[in-house]
Amino acid sequence: MAVPSTALALLELRCPRCHAGKLFTHSAWSFKFIDMPAECPVCRQTYEPEPGFYYGAMYISSGFSTGILLSIGFLLNYFANDPPLWVYVVTVAAAVLAVTPLLFRYSRAVMLYGFGGAHFDPRYLPR
């Protein structure tokens, strides 16, 4: 079933054109979390517009990781009374490693939605 809004489709990791097809074939917590079909199973939108397209997703992932670093740093500073440096390093490293599958998926999804050239088109909705 298609998701009604583009923001929800992005959050649910759905195809940018039909909002129905899944961007990834396996669960984020599987060892195959990086597997992505070549095209949408519903509308046949290609998920890799050009070779090397997802190299730009590394910058998006870096931005997400920076957000995690700043958030955890702020929380530790104010709620743990500014602990030693090693606590910051270990906490941030553990948090980023724990959410790596999500960082990978959402950075690719943001890249595809922002720069992939496909936009929602109701003609491609599943019937």
N, C-alpha and C positions, 0 to 999 in steps of 0.2 A: 504494500500500500504506500502511496506517495505521501511525503511529508508536506504540509501546506506552506511553510515559509522557508526561505533560503537559510536563515540562521539556524533553524531547527534541523534542516537537512545537513548542514555542515556539522552540527553537534552530534547528529546520529551517523555521521560518516556515510552519507548517501550520495548518489550521482548528482553532479551539478545541473544536468540537463533535465532529467525526469524526476529527481528526488525520490526514486523508488529503489534503484539498484544499489547494492552494497559496494563500497569502495574496497573492502578487504574480505578475503575468503575465510579467514579463521579468527578466533577470539583474540583479543589483545593480550590475553594472559597465556596464550599458547606459544610454543617455541617457533611456530610458523607465523608470528604476528606481522611479518613483513610481506607476506604473500598478497599480491594484488592482481586481479585479473587484468588482461590486456584491454578489455573493453567492458562496458556496462552490460550485464546480462539481460537488461530490460530494453534499453533504447539503442544499444550498440555504440554509445559514445566512447571514443578512445580515452583511456586514462593516462596515456603518455603522449601528449601532442607532438613532441619532438625528442630525439635522442638526447639524453642528459638533462631533461627538463627538471628533474627533481633535485639537481645540485643546489638550486636556489632555496630548497626547503631546509638546507643546513643553516642558513642565516635565520630563518624563522624559528627553527629549533633552538638556536643560540639565544634568540630573544626570549623564548619561553623559559629557557634555563636561567637566564639573567633575572627574569621575573621571580622565579623560584628562589634564587640566591638572595635577592633583595628582600623578599617577603620573610624568609626564614631568618635572615640576619636581623631584620627589624623586630620580629617576634622574640628571638633569643635575647636581643639587647634589652628590650623593655620588660619581658616577662620572666627571664632567667637571670636578671641582674648582671648583664654583660659578662658571660662566662669566658674562660680562656679561649684562645684562638683555635686550639685543636677541636673544641666542641663545635664551633662554627663549621670547620672544614668537614668533620665527620658527619654532622647533621645534614649539611647541604649535599655532600656526596651521596649519602644514603637515600635522601629524598629524590635526587635526580636519577639515580640508578633504579629506584623503585618505580618511577613513572616513565622510564625510557620508552616502553612500548606506546604509551599514550603520546609522548612528545613526538615520536616518529610518525605516528598516524595523523595527528592533528597538524603537524607541520606540512605533511604532504597534502592533506585536505585543504589547508589554507592556500597553499601554492596552486593547487588545481582550481580552486574557486576564484582566486584572485588573478591568476595569469594564464589559465588554461584555455580561455576563449569560449567556454561553454556557459550558457546561461539558461535559467529555467524556461522551458517551453512546454505549455500544456498539451501540445499536439503529441508529445512523446509519453504522456501518462499511460500507464498500463490500463487496458480495458477489461 
